[in-house]
Amino acid sequence: MGGAVSLLDTWGAVVFIGWAVAMWAAVAVLAYAHRGPVRRWLYRTAVAVIGLGVVGQIGHFQEHVAQAGYWVANPYAPAWMTPWANSLARGMGQVDPARPALGMEILHLTGNFIFLAGLVGIVQITRRAAGDLRSRKWARMGVWMQGIHGVEHIVLTVSVALGAARAIGLSTWFGVIDPGPALVTYRVWWHFVANLVGTAILAVALCYLWKEKRAVRAGFEEGRGGDAGGLWRPARGRAVPGAVPGRGGAPVSPSLRR
């Protein structure tokens, strides 16, 4: 990860961190706006958050796959990262050049929170849908798991930032394992398995989301409020099956006719 920091390294780090910040800003807006009436832009924003989360996790997970693959070929070698990850880590490491490992910790912390935001996006897009959706269940499971994983990355990053000789966390056995092949092996495979399970949960949630897309979209139709007790009022110009014209030409549901 050493070497001079280029302008590309710096801008890559800025864009990557900005990506995470923008996603969490969108999550905050979604969470607040869902408390009010239905707005069609809520659906589009949630879709964008999910899409960005998926793209981010593809990049994040392939990094862990590459690290695990490198370990298989070189089990006694120092930890390794792909060239693009090294570039981002160099850019992020500029916050404290005296701590070379800090950039790598910030990089993985950011990647984890991009992934977590994507899972929260699935929870948000299914929020107004009626029924007990499987996509929502799996997304919530993923949020809990990645939330715990995120805490692990926060602890790792903060420990290095505060001057620890090596990162302290569950994936380093709280700093007890000495630097060397044993620590590299444990940490590489710990994070690989954590991301493998998290990615699998995301894939299942997305599959169910695709199958349940009609129910999800229905929650965002004009006049439907999934959070407001499941009440439904037809939109203007939209007839209710079996309804008959009432006074003023407004359709009247069969359940309301006397």
TABELWO-V552944 format. One record per pair of residues at least 12 apart in sequence whose ideal C-beta (glycine too) atoms are under 10 Angstrom apart, sorted by the first residue. I is the first residue (numbers start at 1). J is the second residue. Records with the same first field share a line. If there is no record, write none. Layout:
I->J + J
//
This chain:
1->79 + 80 + 81 + 85 + 86 + 87 + 88 + 89 + 90 + 93 + 100 + 101 + 103 + 104 + 107
2->86 + 90 + 93 + 100
3->86 + 87 + 90
4->90
5->87 + 90 + 91 + 92 + 93 + 94 + 97 + 103
6->87 + 90 + 91
7->91
8->87 + 88 + 90 + 91
9->86 + 87 + 88 + 89 + 90 + 91 + 92 + 93 + 94 + 103
10->87 + 90 + 91 + 92 + 94
11->91
12->84 + 87 + 88 + 89 + 90 + 91 + 92
13->87 + 88 + 89 + 90 + 91 + 92 + 93 + 94 + 95 + 103 + 106 + 107 + 110
14->91 + 92
15->88 + 91
16->56 + 59 + 88 + 91 + 92 + 106 + 107 + 110 + 111 + 114
17->88 + 91 + 92 + 106 + 107 + 109 + 110 + 113 + 114
19->52 + 55 + 56 + 110 + 111 + 113 + 114 + 117
20->52 + 56 + 109 + 110 + 111 + 112 + 113 + 114 + 115 + 116 + 117
21->110 + 113 + 114 + 117
22->48 + 49 + 52 + 114 + 117
23->48 + 49 + 50 + 52 + 53 + 56 + 113 + 114 + 115 + 116 + 117 + 118 + 120 + 121
24->49 + 113 + 114 + 116 + 117 + 120
25->117
26->45 + 46 + 48 + 49 + 52 + 117 + 120 + 121 + 124
27->45 + 46 + 49 + 53 + 116 + 117 + 118 + 120 + 121 + 123 + 124
28->120
29->41 + 42 + 45 + 49 + 124
30->42 + 43 + 45 + 46 + 49 + 120 + 121 + 123 + 124 + 125 + 127
31->120 + 123 + 124 + 127
33->45 + 124
34->46 + 124 + 125 + 127 + 128 + 226 + 227
35->227
36->225 + 227
37->222 + 223 + 225 + 227 + 228
38->128 + 219 + 220 + 221 + 222 + 223 + 224 + 225 + 226 + 227 + 228
39->220 + 222
40->220 + 221 + 222
41->220
42->124 + 125 + 127 + 128 + 219 + 220
43->124 + 125 + 128 + 216 + 217 + 219 + 220 + 221
44->125 + 220
45->121 + 124 + 125
46->120 + 121 + 122 + 123 + 124 + 125 + 126 + 127 + 216 + 220
47->121 + 125 + 216
48->121
49->117 + 118 + 119 + 120 + 121 + 122 + 124 + 125
50->117 + 118 + 119 + 120 + 121 + 122 + 124 + 125 + 139 + 202 + 205 + 206 + 209
51->118 + 121
52->114 + 117 + 118 + 121
53->113 + 114 + 115 + 116 + 117 + 118 + 119 + 120 + 121 + 122 + 202
54->114 + 115 + 118 + 119 + 121 + 122 + 199 + 202 + 203 + 206
55->114 + 118
56->110 + 111 + 112 + 113 + 114 + 115 + 116 + 117 + 118
57->111 + 112 + 114 + 115 + 116 + 118 + 119 + 146 + 195 + 198 + 199 + 202 + 203
58->115 + 199 + 202
59->82 + 84 + 85 + 111 + 114 + 115
60->85 + 107 + 108 + 110 + 111 + 112 + 114 + 115 + 191 + 195 + 198 + 199
61->111 + 115 + 192 + 195 + 196 + 198 + 199 + 202
62->82 + 85 + 195
63->81 + 82 + 84 + 85 + 88 + 107 + 108 + 111 + 191 + 192 + 195
64->108 + 111 + 188 + 189 + 191 + 192 + 193 + 194 + 195 + 196 + 199
65->192 + 195 + 196 + 199
66->80 + 81 + 82 + 85 + 192
67->79 + 80 + 81 + 82 + 85 + 184 + 187 + 188 + 189 + 191 + 192
68->188 + 189 + 191 + 192 + 193 + 195 + 196
69->192
70->82 + 188
71->181 + 184 + 185 + 187 + 188 + 189 + 192
72->188
74->181 + 184
75->181 + 184 + 185 + 188
76->180 + 181 + 184 + 185
77->181 + 184
78->179 + 180 + 181 + 184
79->101 + 104 + 179 + 183 + 184 + 185 + 187 + 188
80->184 + 188
81->104 + 107 + 108
85->103 + 104 + 107 + 108 + 111
86->103 + 104 + 107
87->103 + 107
88->103 + 104 + 106 + 107 + 110 + 111
89->101 + 102 + 103 + 104 + 105 + 106 + 107 + 108
90->103 + 104 + 107
91->103 + 106 + 107
92->104 + 105 + 106 + 107 + 109 + 110
93->105 + 106 + 107
95->161
96->160 + 161 + 163
98->163
99->160 + 161 + 162 + 163 + 164
100->160
101->156 + 157 + 160 + 161 + 164 + 165 + 166 + 167
102->157 + 160 + 161 + 167
103->160
104->156 + 157 + 160 + 167
105->153 + 154 + 155 + 156 + 157 + 158 + 159 + 160 + 161 + 167 + 169
106->153 + 156 + 157 + 160 + 161
107->153 + 157
108->149 + 152 + 153 + 156 + 157 + 171 + 191 + 195
109->150 + 152 + 153 + 154 + 155 + 156 + 157 + 158
110->153 + 157
111->153 + 195
112->146 + 147 + 149 + 150 + 151 + 152 + 153 + 154 + 191 + 194 + 195 + 198
113->146 + 147 + 149 + 150 + 153 + 154
115->142 + 146 + 149 + 150 + 195 + 198 + 199 + 202
116->142 + 143 + 145 + 146 + 147 + 149 + 150 + 198
117->143 + 146
118->139 + 142 + 143 + 146 + 202 + 205 + 206
119->138 + 139 + 140 + 141 + 142 + 143 + 144 + 145 + 146 + 147 + 198 + 201 + 202 + 205
120->139 + 140 + 142 + 143 + 146 + 147
121->139
122->135 + 136 + 138 + 139 + 140 + 142 + 143 + 202 + 205 + 206 + 208 + 209 + 216
123->135 + 136 + 137 + 138 + 139 + 140 + 142 + 143 + 205
124->136 + 139
125->139 + 209 + 213 + 216 + 217 + 219 + 220
126->139 + 140 + 205 + 208 + 209 + 212 + 215 + 216 + 219 + 226
127->216 + 219 + 220 + 226 + 227
128->215 + 216 + 217 + 218 + 219 + 220 + 221 + 224 + 225 + 226 + 227 + 228 + 230
129->212 + 213 + 214 + 215 + 216 + 217 + 218 + 219 + 220 + 224 + 226
130->215 + 216 + 218 + 219 + 224 + 226 + 230 + 232
131->212 + 215 + 218 + 219 + 226 + 230
133->205 + 208 + 209 + 211 + 212 + 215 + 216 + 219
134->204 + 205 + 207 + 208 + 209 + 211 + 212
135->204 + 205 + 206 + 207 + 208 + 209 + 210 + 211 + 212 + 213 + 215 + 216
136->205 + 208 + 209 + 212 + 216
137->204 + 205 + 208
138->200 + 201 + 202 + 203 + 204 + 205 + 206 + 207 + 208 + 209
139->201 + 202 + 204 + 205 + 206 + 208 + 209
140->201 + 205
141->198 + 201 + 204 + 205
142->197 + 198 + 199 + 200 + 201 + 202 + 203 + 204 + 205
143->201 + 205
144->201
145->194 + 197 + 198 + 201
146->194 + 195 + 197 + 198 + 201 + 202
148->170 + 194
149->170 + 171 + 191 + 194 + 195 + 197 + 198
151->169 + 170
152->169 + 170 + 171 + 172 + 190 + 191 + 194
153->167 + 169 + 171 + 191 + 194
154->169
155->167 + 168 + 169 + 170 + 171 + 172 + 174
156->168 + 169 + 170 + 171 + 172 + 187 + 191
157->169
159->172 + 174 + 175
165->179
166->178 + 179 + 183
167->183 + 187
169->187 + 190
170->187 + 190 + 194
171->183 + 186 + 187 + 188 + 189 + 190 + 191 + 194
172->186 + 187 + 190
173->186 + 187 + 190
218->232
221->234 + 235 + 238
222->234 + 235 + 236 + 238
223->235 + 236 + 238
232->253
233->253
234->250 + 251 + 253
236->250
237->251
238->251
239->251
240->252 + 253 + 254 + 255 + 256
241->253 + 254
242->254 + 255 + 257
243->255 + 256 + 257
244->257
//
